[in-house]
Amino acid sequence: MTTAQLSVAFFLQVAVIIAVCRAVGWAGRRYLGQPQVMGEMVAGVILGPSLFGLLAPNLQAGIFPQDSKDMLYVGAQLGIGIYMFLVGVEFRQDHFRANVRSAAAVSISGMAAPFLVAAVVAPWLMNLQLFGAAVTPLQAWLFVGAAISITAFPMLARILHERGVTATPLGSLSLASGAIGDAAAWCVLAVVLARVGDGSLVAVKAIVGGGVFVVFMLTVGRRLLAPLGRIVERQGQLTPGVLATVMIVFMLCAFAMDYVGLHAVFGGFILGAVMPRGLLAQELKRMLEPFTVVVLLPLFFTYSGLNTQLTMVDSVGLAGVTVAILVGSILAKGVACWAAARLTGQSNATSLAIGALMNARGMMELILINIALQRGLIGPALFSMLVLMAVVTTLMATPLFELFYGRKARARGELGALQAVEDGDRPVTGAVAP
Amino acid sequence: MTTAQLSVAFFLQVAVIIAVCRAVGWAGRRYLGQPQVMGEMVAGVILGPSLFGLLAPNLQAGIFPQDSKDMLYVGAQLGIGIYMFLVGVEFRQDHFRANVRSAAAVSISGMAAPFLVAAVVAPWLMNLQLFGAAVTPLQAWLFVGAAISITAFPMLARILHERGVTATPLGSLSLASGAIGDAAAWCVLAVVLARVGDGSLVAVKAIVGGGVFVVFMLTVGRRLLAPLGRIVERQGQLTPGVLATVMIVFMLCAFAMDYVGLHAVFGGFILGAVMPRGLLAQELKRMLEPFTVVVLLPLFFTYSGLNTQLTMVDSVGLAGVTVAILVGSILAKGVACWAAARLTGQSNATSLAIGALMNARGMMELILINIALQRGLIGPALFSMLVLMAVVTTLMATPLFELFYGRKARARGELGALQAVEDGDRPVTGAVAP
């Protein structure tokens, strides 16, 4: 495929992706009460080999030619990176600090329980020959632990955002716990990958690099960024020069976290969290969010969907294993996080909601297991089971969240944005910012 | 290069690109009075093999690995496509209609004179063996005519936009003439390509496809889009659903024009021109412009710069040929357009300004000659000469525009935005929209 053909293919692809994501998102909202994000996740799977590719393989291959997948991947990474930056910009550190004990407990439980369950599940899965031939029991255990403990951090953020609760204690606690837990899970993945032959320095690089980055950003980085906020306040607007500066720093942070072996989204999120608040933050959201949410995020969901082959799970035995993985995952993550929040003094409603949200694994799981598949850590059958686990735990999140928290909160008037989400389109934040 | 490595490379690349574009743009504004756009064009050349690649070939290849160029290309096409859509959105048809006689005269002169000059220049260049071996005299003539007659349409639009004169008669006339002339030049290129072995249907497809698209959009398309404007007015804001609809239609238009063999920018521009005006147009600009101008357009300039090798022109003889091409091009385009505008009743200042702007060839020339190089129509030496011609005619545009029009207009208070452009950053339109 020539470069010029790639660009032609890209425009058609993006048209199809946005159209299908909006259509499925609308149907999910209208008939199932799912947020737009869940519809877009399902839309991605629909566009891949599991449905569109099954029904019309030639047409699907024509719209998503193999050569064009790299572009889709890069667009997806950019989208998710900027989105997580915006989530970071909205991150309320005061709530995080007020809930630091709960956040630590939830994220430690959300790590410990999955690794305990994995200690039972992993040897069983190894016996079933679902791992690569060269994988050791230790690697299998660490991988299953990471796969169970990871949270759909961007999706969790988007659900909270669509419900308008990002800035509440529930939102800040979930985001903080999710961020800590996911960073830890990525570090564990790095350790596993380090042992699959990438050299032991990979793990050191990921852990030390990530640590140094976070400490640097929270101290020096925050201070270096402060003048940007003052410039914007003084000029009363966000000039292209300031926007360009922010985008340069964003790209460097995303690059740094990708480079050390973690993931661009952490760079984006941490940068967003230390950005000066006020007019700068407001204007950044207003200028970046519409394009990111409407154009770039659907690319992410579609890229993941193209790698998802649900047809792999095609026997009763495999279906049974899938159910076992699913139940183990829900117990080890959702129930454990609920218990941890409850034991550290959160209300039962908040704790249940946190359990429901932390239990959703979404696209972070898909990213993690795609890496594992590529490196030969797991086989295609286990990959497909984990995809199903990710989809089901994510589908569960919203109805459970509604059941445990949403309805009561709405009755108390705390979920003002919810009605709008269910009835029709949530206004792009940019359009309603002051 | 694996897919994951591509994404890592992309973030670093974009950081470098935005940083260099802003730095050179700032220097050009500060010390040479050139608009930001010219600085970014030069920044692209600097980042390519002509300077960065010459001074530090390994570092340059490390930041811009061969495998990553497709991504850069697609990002560039998306950026230029959305940018031209926004230019179309700002296009004032009332001015176009009021100046229809001038616009027709300017664009016809801007086509006729270049093809006359090309009839002399092309055989000479053929004698110098600067064309591909299989190229016929007719093909050489048509190609040189197209290469001389093409206008830096997106750049012209950006210069007018940065000076705040897009909505004046000068702006509308230049944009209309540029659009007509460029569309014709692309059709001629299609005819040439059709004869290089792509099958004669290529030319028919381009001309018929482009014609049908324009007629459809101006009649049925305009009417189909009208409800979007009413929805936005009624809701008082641009919802994600409406933004998604616009983006889907945009992608389809860009795809259609790429598909028939013209270029995505024409799809974007025509769609923008027929979009409903009012709140929808304002909000689209506000939501799409900052990201497009600050992040995506620099990708376009860099991609073109990476293909530019100024080191090819390395002898007195070749330098002489370059000067001849340059002088012929200026006479055939700039002087001819000035004469046409003057003869159809425009003031001398306006006519001179139009000549200066139409004479700039910028990146459209680079796109055109890159295609010609790829298809074996021209050799690398003629390619490099045409790059120099494009750079010089584009560099001339702003000082001449200032000399002929800008200073007087500023004295009369018609160029309010100009001071801001020269002194510092122009505010992103989104930040100052009502």
Interface residues (C-beta under 8 A of the other chain):
Chain A: T2 T3 A4 L6 S7 V8 F10 F11 L12 V14 A15 I18 A19 C21 R22 W26 Q36 K69 D70 M71 Y73 V74 Q77 L78 G81 Q237 L238 T239 P240 G241 V242 L243 A244 T245 M247 I248 M251 L252 A254 F255 D258 Y259 A264 E283 R286 M287 L288 P290 F291 V293 V294 V295 I371 Q374 G424 D425 R426 P427 V428 G430 A431 V432
Chain B: T2 T3 A4 L6 S7 V8 F10 F11 L12 V14 A15 I18 A19 C21 R22 W26 Q36 K69 D70 M71 Y73 V74 Q77 L78 G81 Q237 L238 T239 P240 G241 V242 L243 A244 T245 M247 I248 M251 L252 A254 F255 D258 Y259 A264 E283 R286 M287 L288 P290 F291 V293 V294 V295 I371 Q374 G424 D425 R426 P427 V428 G430 A431 V432
